[in-house]
């Protein structure tokens, strides 16, 4: 982790501790979430600890845009205390079987004080004809298992996701997978 990201991670951890009345020096390495969870698990309520760190992992659900309700699998990785990258994989669902598969990269920020996540598109990986990239602006649940909010794009309204480790159905084409070593999206 770079010096700037490292300092930001320390400041976020200190803020999380200050909110609960504890003071400590935290040094975060590449395994920031695991390290912080292990060290502070006994000190902080689970919801406070989860909310202090960006959401990570695979979230699945749906979003609504001009093409109708569409399946969404969002694979999120933390790149700093408040920065994240993601892979947005969309696909057909039973209610809307004509939607093609596609995916694009995203990057954004997480505000632990408000639990607000903002993601902006960064480039297509697999682009079906006629589709555009969209952004997401939502709120992460206190236990970080759910994200819901607005889809930023033409003809779009809302999205709702829940953390799940199962591979999406249909499975993402290999270029859409964020981590080629395991099932992400």
C-alpha positions in Angstrom: 0.0 0.0 0.0 1.4 3.4 -0.9 2.4 6.0 1.7 -0.7 8.2 0.9 -3.1 5.3 1.0 -1.4 4.0 4.2 -1.9 7.4 5.9 -5.5 7.6 4.8 -6.2 4.1 6.2 -4.6 5.1 9.5 -6.8 8.3 9.7 -9.9 6.3 9.0 -9.1 3.7 11.6 -8.4 6.4 14.2 -11.7 8.0 13.4 -13.5 4.7 13.9 -11.8 4.3 17.2 -12.5 7.9 18.3 -16.2 7.4 17.7 -16.3 4.5 20.1 -14.1 6.2 22.7 -10.9 4.2 22.1 -7.5 5.6 21.1 -4.8 3.5 19.5 -2.1 3.6 16.8 -3.0 1.4 13.9 -0.5 0.4 11.2 -2.3 -1.2 8.2 -0.7 -3.5 5.7 -2.0 -5.0 2.5 -4.4 -7.1 4.5 -6.0 -4.0 6.0 -9.5 -5.4 6.5 -8.3 -8.7 8.1 -5.7 -6.9 10.2 -8.1 -4.3 11.5 -10.8 -6.9 12.1 -8.4 -9.1 14.1 -7.0 -6.3 16.2 -10.2 -4.4 16.9 -12.8 -7.1 16.8 -13.0 -7.2 20.6 -13.1 -3.4 21.0 -15.6 -2.4 18.4 -19.2 -3.6 17.8 -19.3 -5.5 14.4 -21.5 -2.9 12.8 -19.1 -0.1 13.7 -16.0 -2.0 12.4 -17.8 -3.0 9.2 -19.0 0.6 8.5 -15.4 2.0 9.0 -14.0 -0.1 6.1 -15.1 -0.1 2.5 -17.3 -2.9 1.4 -15.5 -5.7 -0.4 -16.4 -8.9 -2.1 -19.2 -10.0 -4.5 -22.6 -8.3 -4.3 -25.5 -9.6 -6.4 -29.0 -8.3 -7.2 -30.5 -6.1 -9.8 -30.8 -2.6 -11.3 -33.3 -0.8 -13.4 -32.5 1.2 -16.6 -34.0 1.7 -20.0 -33.7 -2.0 -20.9 -35.8 -2.9 -17.8 -34.9 -4.8 -14.7 -31.4 -6.4 -15.2 -29.3 -8.8 -13.2 -26.2 -7.2 -11.6 -23.1 -8.8 -10.0 -20.7 -6.2 -8.5 -17.3 -7.3 -7.4 -15.6 -4.7 -5.1 -12.0 -4.5 -4.0 -10.6 -1.9 -1.5 -7.6 0.0 -2.8 -7.3 2.3 0.2 -9.2 3.3 3.3 -11.8 5.1 1.3 -11.1 4.1 -2.3 -12.5 1.1 -4.2 -12.4 -0.5 -7.6 -15.2 -2.7 -8.9 -16.3 -4.8 -11.9 -20.0 -4.2 -12.9 -21.3 -7.4 -14.6 -24.9 -7.2 -16.0 -27.0 -10.1 -17.4 -30.5 -11.3 -18.2 -32.9 -12.4 -15.5 -36.1 -14.4 -15.7 -38.2 -11.2 -15.9 -36.1 -9.8 -18.7 -34.4 -12.7 -20.7 -33.3 -10.6 -23.7 -30.6 -8.6 -21.9 -27.1 -9.5 -23.2 -24.1 -10.0 -20.9 -21.6 -7.3 -20.5 -19.2 -5.7 -18.0 -17.1 -2.7 -17.3 -14.5 -1.4 -14.7 -15.4 1.1 -12.0 -13.6 3.1 -9.4 -14.9 5.3 -6.6 -15.0 6.3 -2.9 -16.6 5.1 0.3 -17.4 7.5 3.1 -17.3 5.6 6.4 -19.1 8.4 8.3 -22.2 8.2 6.1 -21.7 4.7 4.6 -22.1 6.3 1.2 -20.5 4.5 -1.8 -20.0 6.3 -5.2 -18.7 4.4 -8.2 -18.0 5.8 -11.7 -17.4 3.9 -14.9 -13.8 3.5 -16.0 -14.0 1.5 -19.3 -15.7 -1.3 -21.0 -14.4 -4.9 -20.7 -17.2 -6.5 -22.7 -19.6 -4.1 -24.4 -22.9 -5.3 -26.0 -24.2 -3.1 -28.8 -26.4 -0.2 -27.7 -25.4 -0.3 -24.0 -23.8 2.6 -22.1 -21.8 2.6 -18.8 -23.5 3.9 -15.7 -22.5 5.0 -12.3 -23.8 4.0 -8.9 -24.5 6.1 -5.8 -25.7 4.2 -2.8 -25.7 3.4 0.9 -24.0 0.4 2.5 -25.8 -1.3 5.3 -24.1 -1.1 8.8 -23.1 -4.7 8.5 -21.8 -4.2 4.9 -24.0 -7.0 3.5 -26.4 -4.8 1.5 -26.0 -1.8 -0.9 -28.9 0.1 -2.4 -29.2 3.4 -4.2 -29.4 5.2 -7.5 -28.1 4.2 -10.9 -26.6 7.3 -12.6 -27.3 7.0 -16.3 -29.9 7.7 -19.0 -33.3 6.1 -18.3 -32.0 4.6 -15.0 -33.5 4.6 -11.5 -32.3 2.3 -8.7 -30.2 -0.8 -7.7 -30.3 -3.2 -4.8 -27.5 -5.7 -4.0 -26.8 -8.3 -1.3 -23.4 -9.8 -0.5 -23.2 -13.4 -1.9 -20.2 -15.6 -2.5 -22.0 -17.9 -5.1 -21.1 -17.5 -8.7 -23.7 -15.4 -10.6 -26.2 -17.2 -12.9 -25.4 -17.0 -15.7 -21.6 -17.1 -14.9 -19.7 -14.1 -16.1 -17.5 -14.5 -19.2 -13.9 -14.8 -18.2 -13.0 -11.2 -19.2 -15.6 -9.9 -16.8 -14.0 -11.7 -13.8 -12.1 -9.4 -11.5 -9.8 -12.1 -10.1 -9.0 -14.9 -12.4 -7.8 -17.2 -9.5 -11.3 -17.6 -8.1 -15.0 -17.1 -8.5 -15.7 -13.3 -8.2 -18.0 -12.2 -10.9 
